């Protein structure tokens, strides 16, 4: 069963309430539900962070492939 609650906010409180969910990439309702369930919503990562994360994943994948070949062949060329 869904129930409604009305709250009163100051102008600055309303501005914050509208801004914070946008920063986390959510709408107001899911944002407030998260807070009620004691889950702190994190801000949505920026594009540069996501690009760096993608590059790091590729580097790690390459390193794992190199390590796999080195372990199979028991040979590592340091040159």
C-alpha positions in Angstrom: 0.0 0.0 0.0 1.4 3.4 -1.0 1.0 6.4 1.3 1.8 10.0 0.9 3.5 12.5 3.1 3.7 16.2 2.5 6.7 18.2 3.7 7.5 21.9 3.8 10.9 23.1 2.7 12.6 26.5 2.6 13.6 27.8 -0.8 17.2 26.7 -0.2 16.0 23.3 0.9 13.9 22.9 -2.2 16.9 23.9 -4.4 19.1 21.3 -2.7 16.3 18.6 -2.9 16.1 19.2 -6.7 19.9 19.4 -7.2 21.2 16.4 -5.3 19.2 13.7 -7.2 20.3 15.2 -10.5 24.0 14.9 -9.4 23.5 11.2 -8.6 21.7 10.5 -11.9 18.4 9.7 -10.2 15.0 11.3 -9.8 13.7 12.6 -6.5 11.6 9.5 -5.5 14.4 6.9 -5.8 16.9 9.3 -4.2 14.6 9.8 -1.2 13.9 6.0 -1.0 17.7 5.4 -0.8 18.1 7.9 2.0 15.2 6.4 3.9 16.9 2.9 3.6 20.1 4.4 4.9 21.9 4.1 1.5 23.9 7.2 0.7 23.5 7.8 -3.1 26.8 8.7 -4.7 27.1 11.3 -7.4 27.2 10.0 -11.0 30.8 9.7 -12.2 31.9 12.2 -14.8 32.8 11.2 -18.4 36.6 11.6 -17.9 36.5 9.1 -14.9 34.6 6.5 -17.0 37.1 6.9 -19.8 40.1 6.4 -17.5 38.4 3.4 -15.9 37.8 1.8 -19.3 41.5 2.3 -20.2 42.6 0.7 -16.9 40.4 -2.3 -17.6 42.1 -2.8 -21.0 45.6 -2.4 -19.5 44.7 -5.0 -16.8 43.4 -7.4 -19.5 46.6 -7.1 -21.5 48.7 -7.6 -18.4 46.8 -10.7 -17.5 47.3 -12.1 -21.0 51.0 -11.5 -20.8 51.2 -13.1 -17.3 49.2 -16.2 -18.6 51.7 -16.7 -21.6 54.7 -16.1 -19.3 53.4 -18.7 -16.8 52.6 -21.3 -19.5 56.0 -20.9 -21.3 58.1 -20.5 -18.1 60.0 -17.8 -20.0 60.0 -14.0 -19.5 62.0 -11.8 -21.8 63.2 -8.7 -19.9 64.6 -7.0 -23.0 
